[in-house]
Structures are given as structure tokens and as C-alpha cells.
Amino acid sequence: MRTLDSAAAFEVAVGLATDPARRMLGITGAPAAGKSTFAEQLVAQLTAAGHQVALVPMDGYHLAQSVLDELGLADVKGAPHTFDGYGFVALLRRLKEAPGEPIWAPRFDRGIEDSIAASIGVAPEVGLVVTEGNYLLFDEMPWATVRTLLDQCWYVDVPEELRHTRLEARHRQFGRSAEEAHERTFGSDERNARLIAATAPAADAIVHLA
């Protein structure tokens, strides 16, 4: 397995973006590892360099907050069964197998804690689709299908202390008290993080961010 820093990751991504066929790159890691920021920065760099790239996060497939409340799953939001995994797989398959058509994907808005349908456009000329999310390497269905649709999948790794600090700060930013943020970080989020960490050996590369 390779180890990549930001510069090496960019070079590999350029190779994918310049392939004649549309390529799919996955970026995964535990909550608050920095995968979303890394994916956004990578796509921005590639776009600035003249490549046609789109970012389609997995988080757009969170079940609606009203559905989580109805099913009694709000306290474990972020666990594998709180996403529409089959819907996400269907989107990736369409992106992979039907590159000649415009495709619209949902986006998760942390401000309202819900997804907004058809808010990310992927044009036919896009040569590289980057997707990021927690369960891209998870080996249970329907998630196990995701890996078969990705050309490469990278795992973002950061020290646990830093990740926990970031996660608590994120929860505080979106309205939780200090006690609630700590409980969520070391409760359901930590259970999910351990589940995700176990998938790291299946990655094509480990990304270490400065």
C-alpha cells in the first residue's frame, strides 16, 4: 500500500483526470479526519490546472432528519444504516457507466442537517469524479459494491487526538453543548470511527495530511 502526501496525491489524481475514460476516485476516513476538506482542496487544485473534475460526497445520501426521528435513529446518525446506501451505489454506477449524460446528485447541508436533492451537477465532459465519505471501503452490502465502482480509493489518516478535537469543535459549531459534543464524539461517532478504521487495509493508499 502506498503512502501519499498532498503533493503526491495531486500527481496521482492528475493521471486519473487525464485518462480518456471517466475515472472514479474515492476518499474515505473516520469522522473529522479531514477527508471532506482534502477532497475539496484536491478538486479545486485540479480544476485550477484545467481539468474537468466533479466532487460528489456520500453525505448527500443521509436519510432525512424527519425519517431518522421517525425511525428512532437520530442518536446514531452517521452509522451505515442511516444512509440510503443503495441510492448512493446507484448514483456511482450511473456516473461510471453513463458518462455521456448530465447527472444531478444530492448535497448534504450541515446548516439544516439535511440533504438537498439534485444540487450537484456532473457534466458529460467531467473526466474524474471524486467522491468522499465514511463507508466507501465497508465490506457489507450495499457498501461493498462501492469499491467495485471506484478506480482508486484513498484512506485519510490523522492522529486520534486531533480528530477528536476537530469533531467536538464541529458539534459545538452546529449548536451542541460542550457536554453533548463530547458525548457524541466519544459515543456513536467513535463506534463509527472504529468501524471505518477497520476498512483502511483495503485502501489503495493512505493519505497523511500536514
Number of C-alpha atoms within 10 A of each C-alpha: 9 9 13 19 13 14 11 12 17 17 13 12 20 17 11 20 23 14 11 8 13 22 24 22 21 28 26 30 27 25 21 23 23 17 25 20 12 17 22 15 14 21 22 16 15 19 13 10 10 9 18 19 23 22 22 24 24 26 22 25 22 25 21 19 17 12 13 17 13 10 10 11 17 16 13 17 19 20 18 20 12 19 19 17 22 15 13 22 21 13 18 22 17 14 27 19 12 13 19 13 13 13 16 16 21 21 20 19 12 10 9 10 12 18 19 16 13 12 13 17 14 22 17 15 14 19 21 28 24 23 23 25 21 25 26 27 29 21 15 10 11 15 18 16 20 23 20 12 19 20 14 19 24 25 30 25 19 17 9 13 9 11 18 19 13 17 21 22 17 15 17 16 12 13 11 15 13 13 11 13 20 18 14 18 25 15 14 15 22 16 13 21 22 11 17 22 19 12 18 21 12 16 21 16 19 22 24 15 15 6
